[in-house]
Amino acid sequence: MRGRAIGAWVFAIGFGWIGHLGLGAVGEVFGVQWSLAGAGIVVVATGLAALAVSPGLRRA
């Protein structure tokens, strides 16, 4: 389990610039507040989806 967590962390760090690039583009067009709000909504939606799909998370 620890190896999977480290692998996911390395993957997220390695491809983090893609999210930063997109967030910067959205911030340039719509403004920083809207881009951060959208990113927060995506984070919450991802967490809720993971909670709904994974029985292990529901037990934790």
N, C-alpha and C positions, 0 to 999 in steps of 0.2 A: 504494500500500500504506500509506503514511503517513497518508493521508486516512481510510482505513478504520479504522486504529488510533485516530486521534484521535476519530472518530465513535463508536466503541465505548466509548472512555473517557468521552466526554461523556454517552452513554446510561447508562453504569453509574453515573456520579456523579449524574445527574438522577433516577434511580430507586433510588438506594441507600437512601433512607429506607424503602422498602417492605421490604427485607430486614432493616433494623434494627428495624422495627416487629414483624415476625414473630419475629425472634430474641429480642426483649425479651419477647414473649408466651410463647414456649416457655420462656425462662429463668424467668419468673414461675411457670409451672406445674410444670416439672420440675427447675428449678435451673440455675444458670449453667454448671456443669461439663458437664451433659448437653447443653445448648443449644450450647455451643462445640464439643463433640465431634461433635454432629450436623452443624454447619456445616462442620467440617473434613472429615467424611466426604463431604459434598456437593461440596466443592472438589476432593477427590481423585478422586471418581467422575467429575466433569465433565472434569477433566484427562485421565483415562484414556479416557473416551469420545471426546474430541477427538483424542487420539493414535491411537485405533483407527480413526477415520473419515477423518482427513486424512493422505494420503500425504506431503504436504510436511512435516508435523511429524515423521513417522518418519524422513525423510532428514536432518533437521536435527541 
